[in-house]
Amino acid sequence: MGHSSVRGEGTRGGVPHAREVREPDWDDGSGGTGTGVADRPDGRDGTGTDTGTGTGTDGGSGDSGGRGRRRRSAGGAAGRARGRRRAKSRKRKVLRWTASVLSLLILGTAAAGYLYIEHLNGNIRSGNRAGGDSGVKKAAPNALGDTPLNILLIGSDSRSDPKNVALGGGKDLRDQQPLADVQKLLHVSADRKHAAIVSIPRDTIVRIPECVGDDGTTYAPVADRPINETLGRGGPGCTLTTWETITGVYIDYWMMVDFAGVVAMADEVGGVPVCVKTGVWDRPTRQVKGGSGLKLPAGTHEVKGEQALQWLRTRHAFRNDQGRAKAQAMYMNGMIEKLQGQDAWTDTGRLMGLAETATKALQVSEEIDSVQSLFDLAMQLRDVKLDRLTTVTVPTTEWSGNRNKLVMVERADKIWSMLRDDVAFDKNGDPAGTKPTASASAPAKPKGPDAQAPGALPVTVVNGTGGNQEPAVPGRATALAEVLRGKGFTQAAASRGAEPRKDTVVQYPKAEGDQGRADALSVAKALGLPGSAVRADAGAEGLTLVVGADWREGTAYEKPKAEAGDLPDGSDVLRGDQKDCMDVYEVYRWDGGS
């Protein structure tokens, strides 16, 4: 028998056995028994001879030739079939291998991502949102289900951490209660198209309500105290409750940063642009001790590290607390501009760096104590253009009790009203969109129980029209009680007492919960008062309408109209897209020398 015949028989008969011993790898081009035989499209075995019956060559007898051709044809078909099977096998193996590798990669990445997120979550420190009940409720959503977003930003001067002592001095202040020396309310509109940042200077005299700290300590209410003391009377939650009490604006969350956190964040973004009209050196003088140490020549600079902290703490060189608030506003605008320029909301590398730094630098209210919550929060600012970001400082004047302290002036109320009504602080919005349709602006029906019948609700009406340093309007409570009786509140009665206040409110006992709120809302609706006028009050003995100085005449409340950008005088307005430079008090001007 010729050599080719043996190989031919071996090719046909030995392939199945060979597959049991060794299957071809996904990238292995060999097949068969390892003899070097390869399937070919023409039915040959790759040796140069036919796989016939053992005659060795074509052209034998007719019968044998026919049989050989038939066998060659059958062998070719079998070879092609084997080739297709092997190709399918290789394809399946490639797919299986690829799927396995991808699965490992995905699982590995997910595990690493999960561990990293857990690591970031572990960095976050949190506390209670509020230190007490201000009676202010979240605004009802519009027809699209959207509500404004309000975040209280707090800068603490705590020296409890050695890093803060190194940056802020005051080794003797380690054990003292921290002060909230920076307080700013960030308001983002319901449509997320415009935003505002409002500052109250740290030495502004206010009434601090009763607060309860995270450790359960109760702090009694106090009057005539600087607002920065709120942090030491129950923590950031007390600062938030005080703001709500003053403004009537519901605040969703708070975020707090200390000295070391400011430095870390400024370094992470690579510096924040600020500007001074002349050189500045905020140093001790014969008349005034202390100073931040800020030392900059005239012009624009990107401050980071300790210099960023010096900028934010400078007061004397910028004349007063209002000047410092403006410098801080310039810094915040610069920070947002820098983040937008770095695509910080979409660049993965930037996000990871910011996340690592921010989670270590910030302390937050417990509702946002996760990386996902903080990321979602940051995304709310992504689409706000700089020309629609406005920073203001509330108008103040010297306090009669101490000329070094401040009190808010009456026109500051307009700022709070604009925030409550979500009125833009700028005039750069689309004119076509400034007047929403009735369907778009109609508030959603409040959740909770229905109000009781008007006739079943005793309502006490109090004359508070003397709240704006003007004499009270005689008979005002009697007149409004009569209006309410005419609208079905047959138990409405005027009180002989007076409770001067700037704004009109409908108060209900806090203990009555949702039912009390529903009843109070029905009174407000009957008089044309906005829902923001309804307040829960732990001290209220029943449903009470206090007619404020904003409603001195008329039987139907007409809400003062506020137009976009119509801010009160003395607000120190700074737009996000404006390039401004700080004035420097003459005593602290620096010529750039030693």
C-alpha positions as CSV (number, residue, x, y, z in Angstrom):
1,M,0.0,0.0,0.0
2,G,1.4,3.4,-0.9
3,H,2.3,6.1,1.6
4,S,-0.4,8.3,0.3
5,S,-3.1,5.7,0.8
6,V,-2.1,5.3,4.4
7,R,-2.3,9.0,4.9
8,G,-5.6,9.2,3.2
9,E,-7.1,6.5,5.4
10,G,-5.6,8.1,8.4
11,T,-7.2,11.5,7.5
12,R,-10.6,10.1,7.3
13,G,-10.5,7.6,10.1
14,G,-8.3,9.3,12.6
15,V,-9.9,12.8,12.9
16,P,-12.6,11.9,15.4
17,H,-10.1,10.3,17.6
18,A,-7.8,13.3,17.3
19,R,-10.5,15.6,18.4
20,E,-11.0,13.5,21.6
21,V,-7.3,13.9,22.4
22,R,-6.7,17.6,21.4
23,E,-9.1,20.2,20.3
24,P,-7.6,23.1,18.4
25,D,-7.0,26.3,20.3
26,W,-8.9,29.5,19.4
27,D,-5.9,30.8,17.5
28,D,-4.4,27.5,16.4
29,G,-4.5,26.9,12.6
30,S,-3.7,23.2,12.8
31,G,-6.3,20.4,12.7
32,G,-6.3,16.6,12.5
33,T,-4.0,14.2,14.2
34,G,-0.8,16.2,14.2
35,T,0.7,14.5,11.1
36,G,0.8,17.8,9.2
37,V,-2.4,17.0,7.2
38,A,-4.6,20.1,6.6
39,D,-8.0,20.2,5.1
40,R,-8.1,22.0,1.7
41,P,-11.0,23.5,-0.2
42,D,-10.3,21.2,-3.2
43,G,-10.5,18.0,-1.1
44,R,-6.8,17.3,-1.1
45,D,-5.0,16.4,2.1
46,G,-2.2,18.8,1.7
47,T,0.4,16.2,0.7
48,G,0.1,16.5,-3.0
49,T,-1.7,13.2,-3.4
50,D,-5.3,12.2,-3.6
51,T,-7.1,10.4,-0.8
52,G,-8.3,7.6,-3.0
53,T,-8.4,3.8,-2.5
54,G,-4.7,3.2,-2.3
55,T,-3.8,3.2,-6.0
56,G,-1.4,6.1,-5.4
57,T,-2.3,8.3,-8.4
58,D,-5.2,9.3,-10.6
59,G,-5.6,7.6,-13.9
60,G,-5.9,3.9,-12.9
61,S,-8.6,1.7,-14.3
62,G,-11.9,3.4,-15.0
63,D,-13.6,1.8,-12.1
64,S,-11.0,2.6,-9.7
65,G,-10.8,6.2,-11.1
66,G,-14.5,6.6,-10.7
67,R,-14.4,5.3,-7.2
68,G,-11.5,7.5,-6.5
69,R,-13.3,10.6,-7.9
70,R,-16.4,9.7,-5.9
71,R,-14.3,9.1,-2.8
72,R,-12.4,12.4,-3.4
73,S,-15.7,14.1,-3.7
74,A,-17.0,12.6,-0.5
75,G,-13.7,13.3,1.2
76,G,-13.8,16.9,0.0
77,A,-17.3,17.4,1.4
78,A,-16.3,15.8,4.7
79,G,-13.3,18.1,4.8
80,R,-15.3,21.1,4.2
81,A,-17.8,20.1,6.8
82,R,-14.9,19.5,9.3
83,G,-13.6,23.0,8.4
84,R,-16.9,24.6,9.1
85,R,-17.2,22.7,12.4
86,R,-13.8,23.8,13.4
87,A,-14.4,27.4,12.4
88,K,-17.6,27.4,14.5
89,S,-15.8,25.8,17.3
90,R,-13.0,28.4,17.1
91,K,-15.7,31.2,17.0
92,R,-17.5,29.8,20.0
93,K,-14.2,29.6,21.9
94,V,-13.3,33.1,21.0
95,L,-16.7,34.3,22.2
96,R,-16.5,32.3,25.4
97,W,-13.0,33.6,26.1
98,T,-14.0,37.2,25.3
99,A,-17.1,37.0,27.4
100,S,-15.1,35.5,30.3
101,V,-12.5,38.3,30.1
102,L,-15.1,41.0,29.8
103,S,-17.0,39.6,32.8
104,L,-13.9,39.6,34.9
105,L,-13.1,43.2,33.8
106,I,-16.6,44.4,34.5
107,L,-16.8,42.6,37.8
108,G,-13.3,43.8,38.8
109,T,-14.1,47.4,37.8
110,A,-17.4,47.3,39.6
111,A,-15.8,45.9,42.7
112,A,-13.1,48.5,42.6
113,G,-15.6,51.2,41.9
114,Y,-17.8,50.0,44.8
115,L,-14.8,50.0,47.1
116,Y,-13.7,53.4,46.0
117,I,-17.2,54.9,46.5
118,E,-17.3,53.3,49.9
119,H,-14.0,54.8,50.6
120,L,-15.3,58.2,49.6
121,N,-18.5,57.7,51.6
122,G,-16.3,56.9,54.6
123,N,-14.6,60.3,54.3
124,I,-17.9,62.2,54.7
125,R,-18.9,63.7,58.1
126,S,-22.6,64.6,58.6
127,G,-25.1,65.9,61.1
128,N,-28.7,66.8,61.5
129,R,-30.2,69.1,58.9
130,A,-32.0,71.4,61.4
131,G,-31.4,72.2,65.0
132,G,-35.0,73.1,65.6
133,D,-38.4,73.7,64.0
134,S,-38.6,77.1,62.3
135,G,-42.1,76.4,61.0
136,V,-41.0,77.0,57.4
137,K,-42.0,74.3,54.9
138,K,-40.6,73.4,51.6
139,A,-42.3,75.2,48.7
140,A,-44.9,73.2,46.8
141,P,-43.7,71.9,43.4
142,N,-44.8,73.5,40.2
143,A,-46.8,71.7,37.6
144,L,-43.6,70.1,36.3
145,G,-42.8,68.7,39.8
146,D,-39.8,71.0,40.3
147,T,-38.9,73.0,43.4
148,P,-36.1,75.5,44.0
149,L,-32.9,74.2,45.7
150,N,-31.5,76.0,48.8
151,I,-28.2,75.1,50.4
152,L,-26.6,76.9,53.3
153,L,-22.8,77.2,52.9
154,I,-21.0,77.6,56.3
155,G,-17.3,78.5,56.9
156,S,-16.2,77.4,60.4
157,D,-13.3,79.0,62.3
158,S,-12.9,75.8,64.5
159,R,-9.4,75.3,65.9
160,S,-10.1,71.8,67.2
161,D,-8.0,70.3,64.4
162,P,-4.2,71.0,64.6
163,K,-4.3,71.7,60.9
164,N,-6.7,74.6,61.5
165,V,-4.5,76.0,64.3
166,A,-1.5,75.9,62.0
167,L,-3.5,77.8,59.3
168,G,-5.6,80.1,61.5
169,G,-3.6,80.6,64.6
170,G,-5.4,80.9,67.9
171,K,-3.8,78.1,69.8
172,D,-5.7,79.4,72.9
173,L,-9.0,79.0,71.0
174,R,-8.8,75.2,70.7
175,D,-11.5,74.5,73.3
176,Q,-13.8,77.4,72.4
177,Q,-17.0,76.9,70.5
178,P,-16.6,77.4,66.8
179,L,-18.0,80.4,65.0
180,A,-19.8,80.4,61.6
181,D,-17.8,83.3,60.2
182,V,-19.0,82.6,56.7
183,Q,-22.7,82.1,56.0
184,K,-24.1,82.1,52.4
185,L,-27.3,80.7,51.0
186,L,-27.1,79.2,47.6
187,H,-30.4,79.3,45.8
188,V,-30.9,77.4,42.5
189,S,-34.1,78.1,40.7
190,A,-36.7,75.4,40.1
191,D,-35.9,75.3,36.4
192,R,-32.1,75.3,37.2
193,K,-31.5,78.2,34.9
194,H,-30.5,80.9,37.4
195,A,-28.8,80.9,40.8
196,A,-28.1,83.3,43.6
197,I,-25.7,83.4,46.6
198,V,-26.8,85.6,49.5
199,S,-24.5,86.5,52.4
200,I,-25.3,87.7,55.9
201,P,-22.2,89.3,57.5
202,R,-21.0,87.3,60.6
203,D,-21.5,90.2,63.1
204,T,-25.1,90.8,62.1
205,I,-27.3,90.9,65.3
206,V,-30.2,88.5,65.2
207,R,-32.5,86.4,67.5
208,I,-31.3,82.8,67.7
209,P,-34.2,80.4,68.2
210,E,-34.1,77.4,70.5
211,C,-31.9,74.7,69.1
212,V,-31.0,71.1,69.9
213,G,-27.5,69.9,69.1
214,D,-26.6,66.5,67.6
215,D,-25.6,65.3,71.1
216,G,-29.1,66.2,72.5
217,T,-28.1,69.4,74.3
218,T,-30.9,72.0,74.2
219,Y,-30.0,75.7,73.8
220,A,-32.5,78.3,74.9
221,P,-33.4,81.1,72.5
222,V,-31.4,84.3,72.8
223,A,-31.9,87.7,71.4
224,D,-29.4,90.3,70.2
225,R,-26.6,87.9,69.4
226,P,-24.2,87.9,66.4
227,I,-25.4,85.3,63.8
228,N,-22.0,83.6,63.8
229,E,-22.6,82.3,67.3
230,T,-25.3,79.9,66.0
231,L,-22.7,77.3,65.2
232,G,-21.8,77.0,68.9
233,R,-25.4,76.7,69.9
234,G,-26.3,73.4,68.3
235,G,-24.0,73.1,65.3
236,P,-24.7,73.8,61.6
237,G,-28.4,72.7,62.1
238,C,-28.9,75.7,64.4
239,T,-27.4,78.0,61.9
240,L,-29.9,76.6,59.3
241,T,-32.8,77.0,61.6
242,T,-31.9,80.6,62.4
243,W,-31.7,81.4,58.7
244,E,-35.1,79.8,58.1
245,T,-36.6,81.8,61.0
246,I,-35.2,85.1,59.6
247,T,-35.9,84.5,55.9
248,G,-39.0,82.3,55.7
249,V,-37.0,80.3,53.1
250,Y,-36.9,76.5,53.4
251,I,-33.3,75.3,53.3
252,D,-32.8,71.8,51.9
253,Y,-29.2,71.1,53.2
254,W,-26.1,72.6,54.7
255,M,-22.5,72.2,53.9
256,M,-19.6,73.3,56.1
257,V,-15.9,73.7,55.5
258,D,-13.1,74.7,57.9
259,F,-9.7,76.3,57.3
260,A,-7.9,73.2,56.1
261,G,-10.8,72.3,53.8
262,V,-10.7,75.7,52.1
263,V,-6.9,75.3,51.4
264,A,-7.4,71.7,50.0
265,M,-10.3,72.7,47.7
266,A,-8.4,75.7,46.3
267,D,-5.3,73.5,45.6
268,E,-7.5,70.8,44.0
269,V,-8.8,73.3,41.3
270,G,-5.4,74.7,40.8
271,G,-6.1,78.2,42.2
272,V,-9.1,80.6,42.2
273,P,-8.9,83.9,40.3
274,V,-9.3,87.1,42.4
275,C,-8.4,90.7,41.8
276,V,-7.4,93.8,43.8
277,K,-7.2,97.4,42.4
278,T,-4.1,98.2,44.3
279,G,-1.5,96.1,46.2
280,V,-2.8,94.8,49.5
281,W,-1.1,93.7,52.7
282,D,-3.5,92.8,55.5
283,R,-1.3,93.2,58.6
284,P,-1.5,94.4,62.2
285,T,-1.4,98.2,62.6
286,R,-1.0,100.5,65.6
287,Q,-4.8,100.9,65.8
288,V,-6.0,97.4,64.8
289,K,-4.4,94.2,65.8
290,G,-4.5,91.0,63.8
291,G,-4.9,90.6,60.1
292,S,-5.0,87.7,57.6
293,G,-1.5,88.2,56.3
294,L,-2.8,88.5,52.7
295,K,-0.1,90.1,50.5
296,L,-0.8,90.6,46.8
297,P,0.3,93.1,44.2
298,A,-2.4,94.9,42.1
299,G,-4.2,92.9,39.5
300,T,-5.6,89.5,39.0
301,H,-4.1,86.5,40.7
302,E,-5.0,82.8,41.2
303,V,-4.9,82.2,44.9
304,K,-4.5,78.7,46.4
305,G,-3.3,77.0,49.5
306,E,-2.9,79.3,52.5
307,Q,-3.2,82.4,50.3
308,A,-6.8,81.4,49.4
309,L,-7.6,81.2,53.1
310,Q,-6.1,84.6,53.7
311,W,-8.2,86.1,50.9
312,L,-11.4,84.7,52.4
313,R,-10.5,85.9,56.0
314,T,-9.4,89.4,55.0
315,R,-11.6,92.0,56.6
316,H,-9.6,95.1,57.6
317,A,-8.0,95.6,54.2
318,F,-11.5,95.4,52.6
319,R,-12.8,97.9,55.1
320,N,-15.5,95.8,56.9
321,D,-17.5,92.6,57.0
322,Q,-19.5,93.7,53.9
323,G,-16.2,94.1,52.0
324,R,-15.1,90.7,53.1
325,A,-18.5,89.2,52.0
326,K,-17.9,90.8,48.5
327,A,-14.4,89.3,48.4
328,Q,-15.8,85.9,49.3
329,A,-18.4,86.3,46.6
330,M,-15.6,87.0,44.0
331,Y,-13.8,83.9,45.2
332,M,-16.9,81.7,44.8
333,N,-17.7,83.0,41.4
334,G,-14.1,82.4,40.4
335,M,-14.3,78.8,41.8
336,I,-17.5,78.0,39.7
337,E,-16.0,79.6,36.6
338,K,-12.8,77.5,37.1
339,L,-14.8,74.3,37.5
340,Q,-16.9,74.9,34.4
341,G,-13.8,75.7,32.5
342,Q,-12.2,72.4,33.6
343,D,-15.4,70.4,32.6
344,A,-15.4,69.2,36.2
345,W,-18.9,67.7,35.7
346,T,-17.9,65.4,32.8
347,D,-14.2,64.8,33.1
348,T,-13.7,61.6,35.0
349,G,-10.2,62.4,36.2
350,R,-11.3,65.8,37.6
351,L,-14.4,64.3,39.2
352,M,-12.3,61.7,41.1
353,G,-9.8,64.3,42.3
354,L,-12.6,66.7,43.4
355,A,-14.5,63.9,45.0
356,E,-11.5,62.8,47.1
357,T,-10.8,66.3,48.2
358,A,-14.3,67.4,48.7
359,T,-15.4,64.4,50.8
360,K,-12.5,65.1,53.2
361,A,-13.0,68.8,53.3
362,L,-16.8,69.1,53.7
363,Q,-19.1,68.3,56.5
364,V,-22.7,68.0,55.3
365,S,-26.3,67.5,56.5
366,E,-27.2,63.8,56.7
367,E,-29.6,63.9,53.7
368,I,-26.6,64.3,51.4
369,D,-24.0,62.2,53.2
370,S,-23.1,60.0,50.2
371,V,-21.0,60.5,47.1
372,Q,-24.0,59.9,44.8
373,S,-26.0,62.6,46.6
374,L,-23.2,65.1,46.4
375,F,-22.6,64.4,42.7
376,D,-26.4,64.8,42.0
377,L,-26.2,68.1,43.9
378,A,-23.3,69.3,41.9
379,M,-25.1,68.5,38.7
380,Q,-27.8,71.0,39.6
381,L,-25.3,73.8,39.0
382,R,-23.9,72.4,35.7
383,D,-26.1,74.3,33.4
384,V,-26.3,77.7,35.2
385,K,-24.5,80.2,33.1
386,L,-22.2,82.7,34.8
387,D,-24.3,85.7,33.6
388,R,-27.2,84.1,35.6
389,L,-25.3,83.6,38.8
390,T,-25.7,86.6,41.2
391,T,-24.1,87.1,44.6
392,V,-25.4,89.7,47.0
393,T,-24.9,90.8,50.6
394,V,-28.0,91.7,52.6
395,P,-28.2,95.5,53.3
396,T,-27.2,96.3,56.9
397,T,-26.5,99.3,59.1
398,E,-24.7,99.8,62.4
399,W,-26.4,98.4,65.4
400,S,-27.5,100.9,68.0
401,G,-26.1,98.7,70.8
402,N,-22.6,98.5,69.4
403,R,-21.3,100.3,66.3
404,N,-19.0,97.4,65.5
405,K,-22.1,95.2,65.0
406,L,-24.7,95.2,62.3
407,V,-28.4,94.8,61.8
408,M,-30.3,94.1,58.7
409,V,-32.4,97.0,57.3
410,E,-36.0,96.7,56.3
411,R,-35.3,96.5,52.5
412,A,-33.5,93.2,53.1
413,D,-36.9,91.6,53.3
414,K,-37.2,92.1,49.5
415,I,-34.3,89.7,49.0
416,W,-36.0,87.0,51.1
417,S,-39.3,87.5,49.3
418,M,-37.6,87.1,45.9
419,L,-36.0,83.8,47.1
420,R,-39.3,82.5,48.5
421,D,-41.0,83.3,45.1
422,D,-38.1,82.0,43.0
423,V,-37.6,85.4,41.3
424,A,-34.4,85.7,39.4
425,F,-31.8,88.1,40.8
426,D,-30.7,89.0,37.2
427,K,-32.4,90.3,34.1
428,N,-30.7,88.0,31.7
429,G,-33.4,85.4,31.4
430,D,-35.5,84.7,28.3
431,P,-38.2,87.4,28.3
432,A,-40.6,84.9,26.7
433,G,-40.2,82.7,29.7
434,T,-40.6,85.3,32.4
435,K,-44.3,84.9,32.5
436,P,-45.2,81.3,32.9
437,T,-48.6,80.0,31.8
438,A,-51.3,79.3,34.3
439,S,-50.8,75.6,33.8
440,A,-47.1,75.8,34.3
441,S,-47.2,78.0,37.4
442,A,-50.1,76.3,39.1
443,P,-48.9,74.8,42.4
444,A,-49.5,71.1,42.9
445,K,-52.2,70.1,45.4
446,P,-50.5,69.8,48.8
447,K,-50.2,66.2,50.2
448,G,-51.9,65.3,53.4
449,P,-55.4,65.6,54.9
450,D,-58.1,68.0,53.8
451,A,-58.8,71.1,55.8
452,Q,-61.7,71.1,58.2
453,A,-64.8,73.1,57.4
454,P,-64.2,76.9,57.8
455,G,-67.0,77.1,60.4
456,A,-65.3,74.6,62.6
457,L,-62.0,76.5,62.8
458,P,-61.5,79.1,65.6
459,V,-59.1,81.8,64.2
460,T,-57.5,84.5,66.3
461,V,-56.5,87.6,64.4
462,V,-53.7,89.7,65.8
463,N,-52.7,93.3,64.7
464,G,-49.0,93.3,63.8
465,T,-49.0,96.2,61.5
466,G,-46.6,98.2,63.7
467,G,-43.7,96.0,62.6
468,N,-41.8,98.5,60.3
469,Q,-41.1,101.2,62.8
470,E,-44.5,102.7,62.0
471,P,-47.5,103.0,64.3
472,A,-50.0,100.1,64.1
473,V,-53.2,100.6,62.0
474,P,-56.1,100.9,64.5
475,G,-58.8,98.3,64.2
476,R,-56.9,96.2,61.7
477,A,-57.4,92.9,63.5
478,T,-61.2,93.6,63.8
479,A,-61.5,94.3,60.1
480,L,-59.7,91.1,59.0
481,A,-61.7,89.0,61.5
482,E,-64.8,90.3,59.9
483,V,-63.5,89.5,56.4
484,L,-62.9,85.9,57.6
485,R,-66.3,85.5,59.1
486,G,-67.7,86.6,55.7
487,K,-65.8,83.8,54.1
488,G,-67.3,81.2,56.4
489,F,-64.8,81.2,59.3
490,T,-67.6,82.1,61.7
491,Q,-65.4,81.6,64.8
492,A,-62.8,84.2,63.7
493,A,-62.2,86.9,66.4
494,A,-59.9,89.8,66.9
495,S,-57.3,89.7,69.7
496,R,-56.7,92.8,71.9
497,G,-53.0,92.1,72.0
498,A,-50.4,93.3,69.4
499,E,-47.6,91.3,67.9
500,P,-45.6,93.7,65.6
501,R,-43.9,91.9,62.7
502,K,-42.9,92.8,59.1
503,D,-44.7,90.1,57.3
504,T,-48.2,88.6,57.5
505,V,-48.3,84.9,58.7
506,V,-50.9,82.3,59.5
507,Q,-49.5,80.3,62.5
508,Y,-50.7,76.9,63.7
509,P,-49.6,74.7,66.7
510,K,-46.6,72.5,65.7
511,A,-48.2,69.6,67.6
512,E,-51.2,69.6,65.1
513,G,-48.9,68.5,62.3
514,D,-50.3,68.0,58.8
515,Q,-53.9,68.7,59.8
516,G,-52.9,72.0,61.4
517,R,-51.0,73.0,58.2
518,A,-54.0,72.1,56.0
519,D,-56.3,74.2,58.2
520,A,-53.9,77.2,58.1
521,L,-53.5,76.9,54.4
522,S,-57.3,77.2,54.0
523,V,-57.2,80.5,56.0
524,A,-54.3,81.8,53.8
525,K,-56.1,80.8,50.6
526,A,-59.3,82.6,51.7
527,L,-57.3,85.9,52.1
528,G,-55.1,85.5,49.1
529,L,-52.0,84.9,51.2
530,P,-49.2,82.7,49.6
531,G,-48.5,79.2,51.1
532,S,-45.1,80.5,52.3
533,A,-47.1,82.7,54.9
534,V,-48.1,79.5,56.7
535,R,-45.8,78.6,59.7
536,A,-45.8,76.0,62.4
537,D,-45.2,77.4,65.8
538,A,-44.5,75.4,69.0
539,G,-45.8,78.3,71.1
540,A,-49.0,78.9,69.2
541,E,-52.2,78.1,71.2
542,G,-54.4,77.8,68.1
543,L,-54.9,79.0,64.6
544,T,-53.6,82.6,64.5
545,L,-53.5,85.2,61.7
546,V,-50.9,87.9,62.4
547,V,-51.5,90.8,60.1
548,G,-48.1,92.3,59.4
549,A,-46.7,95.6,58.4
550,D,-46.8,94.4,54.7
551,W,-50.7,94.5,54.8
552,R,-51.7,97.8,56.3
553,E,-54.9,98.3,54.2
554,G,-57.4,96.4,52.1
555,T,-59.4,93.3,52.6
556,A,-57.6,91.0,50.1
557,Y,-53.8,90.5,50.4
558,E,-51.9,91.8,47.4
559,K,-48.5,90.3,47.3
560,P,-45.8,92.9,46.5
561,K,-44.6,92.3,43.0
562,A,-40.9,91.7,42.5
563,E,-39.4,91.8,39.1
564,A,-36.3,89.9,38.0
565,G,-33.1,91.8,38.9
566,D,-35.0,94.3,41.1
567,L,-32.7,94.0,44.1
568,P,-32.8,96.6,47.0
569,D,-30.1,99.2,47.3
570,G,-27.0,98.3,49.3
571,S,-27.0,94.7,48.2
572,D,-23.4,94.7,46.8
573,V,-24.5,92.9,43.7
574,L,-21.8,90.9,41.8
575,R,-22.7,88.9,38.6
576,G,-20.8,85.7,37.9
577,D,-19.6,87.0,34.5
578,Q,-18.5,90.4,35.8
579,K,-14.7,91.0,36.2
580,D,-14.4,93.3,39.2
581,C,-11.5,94.1,41.6
582,M,-11.6,94.8,45.3
583,D,-11.0,98.2,46.7
584,V,-8.3,98.3,49.4
585,Y,-8.4,100.5,52.4
586,E,-5.6,103.0,52.3
587,V,-3.9,101.8,55.5
588,Y,-3.4,98.3,53.9
589,R,-2.3,99.3,50.5
590,W,1.0,97.8,49.4
591,D,3.3,99.1,46.7
592,G,5.0,95.7,46.1
593,G,8.1,96.4,48.1
594,S,9.4,94.5,51.1
